[in-house]
Amino acid sequence: MSPRKRRASRFPHPGLSWRHKAPAVRLAGQIWNQSNAITEKQEGTPRWRGLAAALAAVELVVAVFLAAGPLFQVRQVDVQGSSRVGAGQVRSLAGLDRPISVFAVDAATIRRKLAATAWVREATVSTELPDRVVVSIQEWQPVAAYQAGPQGKPYYLSDRGVVLGPAATTTTVLDVQGPVGPEPRPGQAPLELTLLTALVKRRCSGV
């Protein structure tokens, strides 16, 4: 009797299943959506960036126009607390005697320039929109009048012994006569501070 032939199985052999795997099906909708999103992102980002840059440029132009325009030009300079230094001199030293925008007022620079003046002890600067600047001055108070020799001209001295400026012929402060020499200039200290302090205290005590 001849051997029976074995019928081929209709099902794939487990060991050969990798040969019969169906290829992965790509969903057209997913591919379109992803590529479309990427395209929109790539196209939209430069567009928004360009719009933002344009708006920033417009804002800058408007800001510069307003700052440099006549609306914010300084028209009022209020000088307070100044008696020895004239208001006109304060404006000139501060650079406020010419057209300038209120936004261009440099308070620190103005304070430094005013403090370099012998009579000015301290200065504050503030701005008020749209066109006002307020300069407050605190001046040194003279405590003595110094003369370089009997024929010298009198000069006011601060409580730091620094020359403030020419004094009146008749004053109510302490008169101090020093040795004959050149006339002192504002900002100089012709007398030792310790000596000046002792003389002032002696006068105040009535000794």
C-alpha positions in Angstrom: 0.0 0.0 0.0 1.4 3.4 -1.0 1.8 6.0 1.8 -0.9 8.6 2.0 0.0 12.2 1.0 -0.3 14.8 3.6 -2.6 17.6 2.7 -1.1 21.1 2.9 -2.6 23.2 5.7 -4.6 26.2 4.7 -3.2 28.1 7.7 0.3 29.5 7.7 2.8 27.7 9.8 3.5 29.5 13.1 7.2 29.6 12.4 6.7 31.3 9.0 4.2 33.9 10.1 6.6 36.7 9.4 6.4 36.0 5.7 2.7 36.5 5.6 2.5 39.8 7.6 0.3 42.3 5.8 2.1 45.5 5.0 1.3 48.4 7.3 -1.5 50.5 5.9 -0.9 54.2 6.1 -3.9 56.3 6.7 -4.1 59.0 4.1 -6.0 61.3 6.4 -3.4 61.1 9.1 -0.6 61.8 6.7 -2.5 64.9 5.3 -3.3 66.2 8.7 0.3 66.0 10.0 1.8 67.6 6.9 -0.8 70.2 6.7 -0.3 71.2 10.4 3.5 71.4 9.8 3.0 73.5 6.7 0.6 75.9 8.6 3.0 76.2 11.5 5.9 76.9 9.2 3.9 79.5 7.2 2.2 81.1 10.2 5.2 81.7 12.5 7.0 84.1 10.1 3.7 85.9 9.4 3.0 86.6 13.1 6.6 87.6 13.6 6.5 90.1 10.8 3.3 91.5 12.2 4.7 91.9 15.7 7.8 93.5 14.3 5.7 96.0 12.3 3.6 96.9 15.3 6.8 97.4 17.4 8.2 99.7 14.8 5.0 101.7 14.7 5.0 102.1 18.5 8.6 103.2 18.4 8.0 105.8 15.8 5.0 107.1 17.8 6.9 107.2 21.0 9.8 109.1 19.4 7.4 111.6 17.8 5.6 112.2 21.1 8.9 112.5 23.1 10.4 115.0 20.6 7.2 116.8 19.7 6.1 120.1 21.1 3.6 118.5 23.5 6.4 117.4 25.9 8.8 120.4 25.5 9.8 121.9 28.8 8.0 125.2 29.2 8.0 125.6 33.0 11.1 125.5 35.2 10.2 126.1 38.8 13.3 126.9 40.9 12.6 126.6 44.7 14.7 127.5 47.7 17.3 129.5 45.8 18.2 133.0 47.2 22.0 133.3 46.6 21.9 131.6 43.2 19.5 133.3 40.8 16.8 131.3 39.0 18.3 132.2 35.7 21.7 130.8 36.7 20.1 127.6 37.9 18.3 127.2 34.6 21.6 127.8 32.7 23.6 125.4 34.9 20.9 122.8 34.5 20.7 123.2 30.7 17.0 124.1 30.9 17.4 127.5 29.3 17.1 125.9 25.8 14.4 123.7 24.2 14.4 120.2 25.6 12.0 117.4 26.0 10.8 116.6 29.5 11.9 113.0 28.8 15.4 114.1 28.1 15.9 115.8 31.5 18.8 114.0 33.2 18.2 114.6 37.0 21.4 113.1 38.1 23.5 115.2 35.8 21.7 118.4 36.8 22.2 117.6 40.5 25.9 117.1 39.9 26.3 120.4 38.0 24.4 122.4 40.6 26.3 120.8 43.5 29.5 122.1 41.9 28.3 125.6 42.6 29.7 126.9 45.9 26.4 128.1 47.3 24.5 124.9 46.5 24.5 122.3 49.3 22.0 120.0 47.8 19.7 119.9 44.8 16.7 117.7 43.8 15.2 117.6 40.3 11.8 116.2 39.3 9.7 116.3 36.2 5.9 116.7 35.9 4.1 115.9 32.6 3.6 117.3 30.2 6.1 120.3 30.4 7.2 121.1 33.9 10.5 120.7 35.7 11.0 121.5 39.4 14.4 122.2 40.8 14.7 122.5 44.6 17.8 124.1 46.0 19.2 123.8 49.5 21.9 126.5 50.0 24.8 126.7 52.4 24.4 129.2 55.2 27.4 131.5 55.9 28.8 131.4 59.4 31.7 133.8 59.0 33.2 136.5 56.7 36.8 136.0 56.0 39.3 138.7 55.0 42.9 138.1 53.8 44.5 140.9 55.7 42.9 144.2 56.8 42.6 145.5 53.3 41.2 142.3 51.9 37.6 141.9 50.6 35.3 139.9 52.9 34.1 136.5 51.7 31.4 134.3 53.2 32.5 131.0 54.7 30.3 127.9 55.2 30.3 125.8 58.4 32.8 123.6 56.5 35.2 126.5 56.1 34.7 126.8 52.4 34.4 130.1 50.6 30.9 130.7 49.3 31.2 134.1 47.6 31.8 137.8 48.2 30.2 139.1 51.4 28.6 142.4 52.2 30.7 145.1 53.8 28.6 144.9 56.9 27.5 141.5 58.0 25.9 139.8 61.0 28.2 136.8 60.9 31.6 136.3 62.6 34.3 138.4 61.1 37.6 136.6 60.7 40.8 138.3 59.5 43.5 136.1 58.2 47.1 136.9 57.1 47.7 139.1 54.1 47.6 137.1 50.9 45.7 136.6 47.7 41.9 136.8 47.8 40.3 133.3 48.2 38.1 131.9 45.5 34.7 130.2 45.9 35.3 126.6 46.8 38.6 127.1 48.6 39.2 126.7 52.3 41.4 129.5 53.5 40.9 128.7 57.2 41.3 125.5 59.1 38.0 124.0 60.0 38.9 123.3 63.6 39.9 126.9 64.1 36.7 128.2 62.4 34.5 125.9 64.5 36.2 127.1 67.7 35.7 130.8 66.8 32.1 130.3 65.9 31.4 128.4 69.2 33.1 131.1 71.1 31.0 133.8 69.5 27.8 131.9 70.0 28.6 131.5 73.7 29.4 135.2 74.1 32.9 134.7 75.4 
